[in-house]
C-alpha cells in the first residue's frame, strides 16, 4: 500500500528591492596620495629593472644566490641597488618576484608586483 503525504509549503515573499547600505564618502585626497606613491614605486622598480637589464655580473650573483636558497643574500643584493621603497623579495630556483609597497597615513595604499624568470 502506497501512502501519499500532503505537504504544505508556504510561499515566501521577498521585497522588491534590496536595502541600500550606507557607504563612506570617497576620499579624493587619498587617491591622489596613492597615485603619487605609486609613481615612486614605479620609479624604484625602474631602477631595479635597469640594473638587472644592464649588469650580467649582478644577475649571475642574484641567480646563484636564489638557486642556493640564500634569502639574505638575495634581499641584500636587491636592497644594494638603492631602492627607497619597501621591497618584499620572493624567489625560487627558476625566478624572482618583487613586491614594492607603500603606505599613506598608515593605510596600505598601493602595491606593485614584478615577476621575472630566468629558466
N, C-alpha and C positions, 0 to 999 in steps of 0.2 A: 504494500500500500504506500502510495506517494503522498506526502503531506506538503502542501504549499503554504508558505508563511507570507502574510501580507505585511510588509514593512512600510512604514511611512517615513519619508524623508522630507522634512520641511524645506521650503525654498528660502534661500538666503539672499537677502537684498543688499547690494553693495552701493555705496554712494557713487554718484555720477562724476565726482571729482575727487582728486587727491588733495588733502590739506597741504597748504603751502608751508614750507619750512622757512623760518627766517634765516637769512644769510647776513654775514657781516659785510659791511660796505667794503668795496675793493680799495686797496691802498696803492695808488699810483706811485707814491714815493718809494715804496718797497720794490716795485717793478723797475723803476729807474735805477735804484741802487743795485739790484740784481744784475741788470744789464751792464752796468759799469764794472761790477765784479767779474762777470763772465768775460768781458773784454780783457781783463787782467789775466784770467785763467787761460784764455786763448793765446795771449802773448807769451806766457810761461810755457805753454805746450809747444808753441812755435820755436822757442829757444831749445827745448829738448829735442824736437824733431830735426832742427837744423844740425845739432851736434851729432845725432845718430846718423843723419844722412851724409855728413862730411868726414867723419873720423872712423876709419876702419879699425884702427888700434883700439879705440874706445869700445867699438862694437864687439870686437873679439873678447875684450875683458868682460864685458857685460854678459855675453852669451856663455862664456866659460863659467862665470860665477853662477848664472842661472842653471846651467846644466849640472853643476855640482850642488845645487840647492843651498847655496851660501846667501841667505837672505840679507844678512847685514852688509855684505859687500855690494850686493845689487842696489840696496837702498842708499848706501854711501856713494856709489857711482852716480846714481840719478841726482842725488842732492848736491854732488860736487859740480854739477853743471851751472848752478847758480839760480835755482828756481826759488821765487819768493813765496809761492803758494804752498798750501798743504798738499802733499802728494802721497797717495797710498799706492804701493807697488805690489802687484800680484804677478807671479810668473810660474812657468813650468819649463821643462827642458825644450819645449817647442816654441815658446813665445813669451810675450810680455804684455801686461795690461797696466796702464797708468790711470789713476783716478784723481784728478785735480778737484779740490772742493774749497768752498769759501762760505763765510757767514756774514750776514748783515744784521747788526743789533742782536746777536746771539741766536739768530734763526738760520738754519741751513737754507741757503737761497739758491745755490747753483752747483752743479757738478758737470765735469767734462771727462769723459772716458775715452781713452785711446787704446786700441788693441793692435799689437804688431806681432808678426810671426817671422821666424827665420827657418822653419822647417816645414 
